[in-house]
Amino acid sequence: MPTGLGTASLTRSFHSYRPSFDELFDRIFNNFRQTSQPKSKPRENLNVVITLTPDQAFRGGQINVALLTELTCPSCSGQGWIGVYECWRCNGNGILSGEYPVIISFPSGISDNHVVRKPLDYYEIKNLYLTVHFRISEML
């Protein structure tokens, strides 16, 4: 039976990912600045290490990785207004900022150093892949 492992938060676990804190948030928020990014620039990896027990690796499952990002407000389509009224959901900003879960599934029976790589286009982040490295250890 697959198991859910809860949520791993990047903002609360700075030791578990590379690049550095400053580089990470600069890369993420470059996606939302008005200046355009060069199209030839390759995506980089946001590396996250998740440690599993042998039992969790045997069962398989999923983990949510909470990603700090800004999303276009779905209520006002990023306009900040609905008709003549300020959007209640984004307070007129047109964007929603916060941590959003990226669901990472892993099959049963994975071995140490299993890697899952996921593009972040859905989260409007076009310059990073989320790369999750699964480590197996008796010691958590």
N, C-alpha and C positions, 0 to 999 in steps of 0.2 A: 504494500500500500504506500503510494507516494506521500511525502510529508511536506507541510508548509513550514518554513523556517522563520517566518516573521519578516522584519524589515531591517536592512542595514542602511544607516544614514551616513552619507558622505560628510555632511557638516559636523557630525558628532564623532566621526572616526577618521580624523586626518591622518593617522598613522597607517591606514589601510589602503591608500591609493597613491598613484603617481599620475601626473606631475604634481608639483607643489601646490599648496592652497592658492597662492596668488596666480600662478600660471593657469590653474584649472578655471578659476572664476573669470579670468581675463578671456580665456578661450570660449567659455560658455556665453558670456555676455557680448562678445564680438558678434554673435549671431543676431543680436537685437539692436545694434547700433545702426545709424543711418548710412554709414559708409559701407560700400559693398566689398566683399571679400574676393580676392582673385580666384577665378574658377579653376586654375591649374594647381592650386595649393592642395596637396593630399590631406585626407582626414588623418587625424592623430588618434591614438588610443588613450582612453581614460581607463587605467588599469586598477581593478579592485580585486583584492584577495579575500575569499570567503573560505573559512576553515570548517570542515565537516568532520563529524565522527565517522568511524567505519560503518556504523549502522545507518546513519543518514545517507552516506554514499551508496550503500547497498540498496536502500529503499527508493532513492530518487526523490524528486520533489521540485519545489520552487522557492525562491527567495525574492523579496521585493527590495530593490536598491533605490532608496529615496534620492532623487536627483534635484538639486536646486536649479530652477530655471524660470523663465518668463514665458507665458503662453498668451496668445491672442485671446482676448475675452470672447467666449462663444455667444454671449448674450448681445453684445453690441458689434460684433465682428471687428473689434479693434478700433472702433470710431470714438468710443467714450460716451456716446450719446445714443439714446433710443428715442427717435422723434425729437422733441424739444427738451426732453428730460435727460439729466445726467444718468448714466448707467449705474444701477444700484450694485451690480456685482463687482465692478472694477473701480468704483468711485470716480468715474470719468477719465481714468488713465488709459483705457483701451487694452491693458495687459493685466494678467494675474501673475503675481510672483509668489513662489513658494517651493516646497519640496513636493515632487510628484513621484509616485512609485513606478519603477520600471520592473516588470515581472520577468525574472530570469528562471527558466525551467532547466532542470538537468535530469538526464535519464537515470534509471536504476542501474547500479553496478558500475558507476564511473570509477576511474582510477585516479590516483594522485596526479595533479597537474592538468586535469581536464580544463579546457578553455571554452567559454561561450562568448561570442562576439556579436554585438547587436548595434545596428545603426540607430541614431537618435533623431531621425527626421520627424517622427511623430511629435516630438517635443520641440520642434523648430530649431534643433541644433544640428547644423549641417557640416560642422568641421571636426566632429569627434565620433568615435565608436566607443561604446561601453564594452570593455573587455574584462570579463570576470574569470579569474583564475581560481579554481577550486583546489584546495589543499586538504588532505585527509590526515587527521591526527587524533590519537587517543586523548591528548591533552588539549582541552579547550579553554 
